[in-house]
Amino acid sequence: MTLRAGIFGYPLGHSISPAFQQAAFDHLGIDAIYEAWETPPEKLGHAVASLQSGDFMGANVTVPHKQAVQQHLDTIEPLAASIGAVNTIVRDDSQLVGHNTDAYGFIQSLKREAKFEP
């Protein structure tokens, strides 16, 4: 079964995520497609709920939904909760879990490049 992932945002004309993520799937031999889901704010809840179907693996989240999406998730990872923004949704069995990978990446680069331990 081909898995699906994508990005929620509005508008999405600026996003390079679909091309970048699809190239990564293809390079790694992952049977998946990555789509752009231009989602107006009033349709966000319905769109997020659709991730519960069998072929979805998760999603990225961009403006203007990084805060509003939290109310539609089952669990928010502690770092994302402390920041108040979610940019990644992972489907873990029947749970939709929100993460913030921007913060993790920033912290890791501080540790590696600046030898900084926050």
N, C-alpha and C positions, 0 to 999 in steps of 0.2 A: 504494500500500500504506500503510495506517495504521500508523505507528510506535508503539512502546510504550516507556514509561519508568515508573519507580515508585520507591518507597521501601522499603528493608529495615529492619525494626526489630521489637522485641518488648518490650512490647506497642506498639500503634500508635494506641490510642484518643485520645491527646493530639495527634496530628500534624495540622496544618493544611495540610501539603504537598500532598496530592491536590487539594484545592479551589483552592489558590493556583496551583499549577503548571498545572492544567487551564485555569484562566482565562487564564494567560499564553499557552498554546498556542492557545486559541481566539481571543484578541485579535490574535495575530500571524499567524493563518491557517495554523498548522502542523497538518498532518494527523497528529495523535498523541493518544494517551490516556495519562493519568498515573494509576497505580494504587497502592494501599497493599498491600504484601506482608508481612503479619504473619508473621515468620519466627522460630521458636524456634531457639536457638543450635545445636542438633544438626542442623538442616536447612539451615544457612547455606551450606555448600559446594555442595550440590545446587542451591539457589536461585540462587546466583551463576553457576554453570555454565550455567543456563538462559538467561543473557544472551547466549550465543553464537548463539542462533537468529536467523534473518534479520530479524525485525521489532523487535528490541530496540535502542534507541539508547543506553541507559545507566540509571543508577539513583543515587538518593541513599541514604545510609546513616546511620542514627541508632542510639541506644543499644539494645541493648548491643553492637553489632557493629563499631564504628569501628576497634577494634584487631584483632579476630579476622578480619575480612574480608580483611586484607592477605595472608594465606597462600593465599587463593583467587584472587589476581590475577596477571596475567602481568608487570606492571610497576607500580612505585610511583613517582610523580613525586617529585623530590628534596625539596620542601618537606614533603609528606605523610610521607615517610620520616623526615625529621629530627624531625617532631612525634610520629610514631608513631601517627597516626590518619588514617583515610580517611573522608571524608563524601560523596564523589562518585566514581562509576565511569563511565568513558566507554568505549564499544566503538569501538576504532580498528582497522578492518579485522578481523583475527581476534584482536586483543589486547584484553584488559580492563585498563585503566589506572586506577589509583587516584590521586585528587587530594584535597587539603584546601582547599576554597574558603573556609572560615571564616577561616583564617590570612591568606589573600590579601586578603579583604575588610577584616579588621582592620588590616592593614598599610596598605592604601590609604586607609582613613579616618584613620589617624594622619598620613599624609603630607598629605592634603588639609586636614583640620580643625586639626591641631596643628602643621603645618609640620615634622613630625618625620621625619627620615631614619634609619631603623634600620640 
